[in-house]
Amino acid sequence: MGCIAHKFAKKRKAIVLANLRIVHPNHSEADLNSLSKKVFRNSFANLASSINTGFISSKRLQKTVTLNGLKNIRNLDPDKGCILLLFHMGNWEILGRTAKLIGTNKPTACMFRPLNNPLINDHITRNREKDGCKLFARKQGLIQASKFIRNGGILGILADQHSGSAGITLPLFGKKTSITPLPSILAQKYNCPIIPVTLVTNSPAKWTAEFGSPITIQKNLNKTDATKQLIPIMENIMKKHSSDIFWLHDRWKLKHKL
């Protein structure tokens, strides 16, 4: 499906290539085209897989995902919360189901954007929460999410997409774009660490989730400077794992001509 889409979805291919040129300015067009094929193949495979991984048993789930860096989660201060810096990469629906597997007594939750169809949204929400990961709507649930962190919870926040007027305009790979300040704001407010999380495809229906080393944001920084501290980490992950990042959206809000 991904290979077919790469060939015929010309506008979407132009978006992917434009994103990859910004991330990999020294790549040749041949290399970028090859990488774009991998992006399409992985993106479609992960989207298709996410339908199934939302319903499989926890026992079967353990056979599909390998969890690394769990000591960074298990060694957290029991009295403080934690922010997980998440990305649209790999089969990201898996992350919501790893709450039982990470081996911590801390409750887990994630910020999300509700779907427009309330019936489908309720159905997907129930499946996402069945393994103990609570969901907070991105706009209406911010107050509850803040209380959740204050009470020592682990909150996942997707930070890689364009944040529109709610974000801060900062350079990402040298090109200005809107980046959400929410992870750094909450980390400063509740004096808690930020842990970057990657989810990489190993082979068909096999992924590895890596919980990185905790990051501390200085409390005396303004929200712009605090958010700047996360940019090198985001850039490293998005560049290193480009084939698994969901580049089919217009990350820098550029105009694409066929």
C-alpha positions as CSV (number, residue, x, y, z in Angstrom):
1,M,0.0,0.0,0.0
2,G,2.8,2.4,0.9
3,C,4.7,1.7,-2.3
4,I,1.6,2.2,-4.4
5,A,0.8,5.5,-2.6
6,H,4.4,6.7,-3.1
7,K,4.0,6.2,-6.8
8,F,0.6,7.8,-7.3
9,A,0.0,10.2,-4.4
10,K,2.1,13.0,-5.9
11,K,1.0,15.8,-3.6
12,R,1.7,13.8,-0.5
13,K,5.0,12.6,-1.9
14,A,6.0,16.2,-2.5
15,I,5.2,17.0,1.2
16,V,7.3,14.1,2.4
17,L,10.2,15.1,0.1
18,A,10.0,18.7,1.2
19,N,10.2,17.7,4.9
20,L,13.1,15.3,4.3
21,R,15.1,18.0,2.4
22,I,14.9,20.2,5.5
23,V,16.0,17.3,7.8
24,H,18.7,16.0,5.4
25,P,20.0,19.0,3.5
26,N,23.1,17.1,2.3
27,H,21.3,14.1,0.9
28,S,21.1,13.7,-2.9
29,E,17.7,13.6,-4.6
30,A,18.2,9.9,-5.2
31,D,18.8,9.3,-1.5
32,L,15.9,11.5,-0.6
33,N,13.6,9.6,-3.0
34,S,14.8,6.3,-1.6
35,L,14.2,7.5,2.0
36,S,10.7,8.8,1.0
37,K,9.8,5.3,-0.2
38,K,10.7,3.9,3.2
39,V,8.6,6.6,4.9
40,F,5.6,5.7,2.8
41,R,6.1,1.9,3.4
42,N,6.6,2.3,7.1
43,S,3.8,4.8,7.6
44,F,1.2,2.7,5.8
45,A,2.4,-0.5,7.6
46,N,2.3,1.2,11.0
47,L,-1.2,2.7,10.3
48,A,-2.5,-0.7,9.2
49,S,-0.9,-2.4,12.2
50,S,-2.3,0.1,14.7
51,I,-5.8,-1.2,13.9
52,N,-4.8,-4.7,15.1
53,T,-2.5,-3.7,18.0
54,G,-5.5,-1.9,19.6
55,F,-7.3,-5.2,20.1
56,I,-4.7,-8.0,20.6
57,S,-4.1,-9.5,24.1
58,S,-1.5,-8.1,26.4
59,K,0.3,-11.4,26.2
60,R,0.6,-11.1,22.4
61,L,1.5,-7.5,22.7
62,Q,4.6,-8.4,24.6
63,K,5.8,-10.4,21.6
64,T,5.5,-7.4,19.3
65,V,7.2,-4.7,21.2
66,T,10.6,-4.6,23.0
67,L,11.0,-2.0,25.8
68,N,14.4,-0.6,26.5
69,G,15.6,2.0,29.0
70,L,13.0,1.0,31.6
71,K,15.3,1.9,34.4
72,N,14.8,5.6,33.4
73,I,11.1,5.1,34.2
74,R,11.5,2.8,37.3
75,N,14.0,5.1,39.0
76,L,11.8,8.2,39.0
77,D,11.2,10.2,42.2
78,P,8.1,8.6,43.7
79,D,6.8,12.0,44.7
80,K,7.2,13.7,41.3
81,G,5.5,13.3,38.0
82,C,7.2,12.9,34.6
83,I,6.6,14.0,31.0
84,L,7.1,11.6,28.2
85,L,8.2,13.4,25.0
86,L,6.4,11.4,22.2
87,F,6.6,11.4,18.5
88,H,4.4,10.3,15.6
89,M,6.6,7.4,14.7
90,G,6.4,3.7,14.4
91,N,3.1,2.2,15.5
92,W,2.5,4.8,18.2
93,E,-0.8,3.2,19.2
94,I,1.3,0.6,21.0
95,L,2.7,3.1,23.5
96,G,-0.7,3.6,25.1
97,R,-0.9,-0.1,25.8
98,T,2.6,-0.4,27.5
99,A,1.4,0.9,30.9
100,K,1.2,-2.6,32.3
101,L,4.6,-3.5,30.9
102,I,6.9,-0.7,32.1
103,G,6.9,-1.9,35.7
104,T,6.1,1.2,37.7
105,N,3.4,2.0,40.3
106,K,3.0,5.5,38.8
107,P,-0.2,6.0,36.8
108,T,0.2,6.8,33.1
109,A,-1.8,9.1,30.8
110,C,-1.5,10.8,27.4
111,M,-2.7,14.0,25.8
112,F,-4.7,13.4,22.6
113,R,-6.8,15.1,20.0
114,P,-10.4,13.7,20.0
115,L,-11.7,12.5,16.7
116,N,-14.6,14.5,15.1
117,N,-16.9,11.5,15.1
118,P,-18.0,11.0,18.8
119,L,-19.0,7.4,18.3
120,I,-15.7,6.4,16.8
121,N,-13.8,8.5,19.3
122,D,-15.5,6.8,22.2
123,H,-14.7,3.4,20.8
124,I,-11.1,4.2,20.2
125,T,-10.7,5.9,23.6
126,R,-12.1,2.7,25.4
127,N,-9.5,0.6,23.6
128,R,-6.7,3.0,24.3
129,E,-7.6,3.1,28.0
130,K,-8.2,-0.6,28.6
131,D,-4.6,-1.2,29.7
132,G,-4.5,1.5,32.3
133,C,-3.4,4.6,30.3
134,K,-5.7,7.5,30.9
135,L,-6.5,10.0,28.1
136,F,-6.8,13.7,28.4
137,A,-8.2,15.8,25.5
138,R,-5.7,18.2,24.3
139,K,-7.8,21.4,25.0
140,Q,-10.5,20.5,27.5
141,G,-8.3,18.1,29.6
142,L,-5.3,20.3,30.3
143,I,-6.4,21.1,33.9
144,Q,-6.9,17.4,34.7
145,A,-3.6,16.6,33.0
146,S,-1.9,19.2,35.2
147,K,-3.4,17.7,38.4
148,F,-2.3,14.3,37.1
149,I,1.4,15.3,36.9
150,R,1.2,17.2,40.3
151,N,0.0,13.9,41.9
152,G,3.0,12.0,40.5
153,G,1.7,10.7,37.2
154,I,3.5,10.0,34.0
155,L,2.0,12.1,31.1
156,G,2.8,11.5,27.4
157,I,2.7,14.5,25.1
158,L,3.2,14.3,21.3
159,A,5.6,17.1,20.5
160,D,6.7,16.7,16.8
161,Q,3.8,18.2,14.8
162,H,3.1,21.8,13.8
163,S,1.3,23.5,16.8
164,G,-0.3,26.4,15.0
165,S,-1.1,29.5,17.0
166,A,-0.8,27.6,20.3
167,G,2.9,27.0,19.7
168,I,6.1,29.1,19.8
169,T,7.9,30.0,16.6
170,L,11.4,28.5,16.7
171,P,13.8,27.0,14.3
172,L,13.7,23.3,13.8
173,F,16.5,22.0,11.5
174,G,17.2,25.7,10.9
175,K,13.7,26.5,9.5
176,K,11.2,28.4,11.7
177,T,8.0,26.5,12.6
178,S,5.5,26.3,15.5
179,I,6.6,24.0,18.4
180,T,4.5,23.2,21.4
181,P,5.9,24.6,24.7
182,L,3.6,22.4,26.8
183,P,6.2,19.7,27.8
184,S,8.7,22.3,29.1
185,I,6.0,24.4,30.8
186,L,4.6,21.5,32.7
187,A,8.1,20.2,33.6
188,Q,9.0,23.6,35.0
189,K,5.8,24.1,36.9
190,Y,5.9,20.7,38.6
191,N,9.7,20.3,38.8
192,C,9.6,17.0,37.0
193,P,11.8,15.4,34.3
194,I,11.1,14.9,30.6
195,I,11.9,11.5,29.1
196,P,12.1,11.3,25.3
197,V,10.6,8.1,23.8
198,T,11.2,6.6,20.4
199,L,9.4,3.7,18.7
200,V,11.3,2.1,15.9
201,T,10.2,-0.6,13.4
202,N,12.5,-3.6,13.6
203,S,10.7,-5.9,11.1
204,P,7.0,-6.4,10.1
205,A,4.9,-6.2,13.3
206,K,8.0,-5.9,15.5
207,W,8.9,-2.6,17.3
208,T,11.3,-1.3,19.9
209,A,10.4,1.4,22.3
210,E,13.3,3.3,23.9
211,F,12.9,5.4,27.0
212,G,15.7,7.9,27.0
213,S,17.6,9.6,29.8
214,P,15.6,12.1,31.9
215,I,16.0,15.8,31.0
216,T,15.7,18.6,33.5
217,I,14.4,22.0,32.5
218,Q,15.7,24.9,34.6
219,K,12.9,26.7,36.4
220,N,14.3,30.2,35.8
221,L,14.0,30.0,32.0
222,N,11.2,31.6,30.1
223,K,9.0,29.3,28.0
224,T,10.8,30.1,24.8
225,D,14.3,29.3,26.2
226,A,12.9,26.3,28.0
227,T,11.4,24.9,24.8
228,K,14.7,25.6,23.0
229,Q,16.3,23.0,25.2
230,L,14.2,20.3,23.7
231,I,14.9,21.1,20.0
232,P,18.3,19.4,19.8
233,I,16.7,16.2,21.2
234,M,13.8,16.4,18.8
235,E,16.2,17.0,15.9
236,N,18.4,14.1,16.8
237,I,15.4,11.7,17.0
238,M,13.7,13.0,13.9
239,K,16.9,12.7,11.9
240,K,18.2,9.4,13.2
241,H,14.8,7.7,12.8
242,S,13.5,9.5,9.7
243,S,12.1,6.4,8.0
244,D,9.8,5.8,11.0
245,I,8.6,9.4,11.5
246,F,5.2,10.3,10.0
247,W,6.3,12.9,7.5
248,L,3.1,12.7,5.4
249,H,1.8,15.9,7.1
250,D,3.1,19.4,6.2
251,R,5.4,19.9,9.2
252,W,6.7,23.3,8.3
253,K,3.4,24.5,6.6
254,L,5.2,25.0,3.3
255,K,3.5,25.4,-0.1
256,H,4.0,22.4,-2.4
257,K,3.8,22.6,-6.1
258,L,3.6,19.4,-8.3
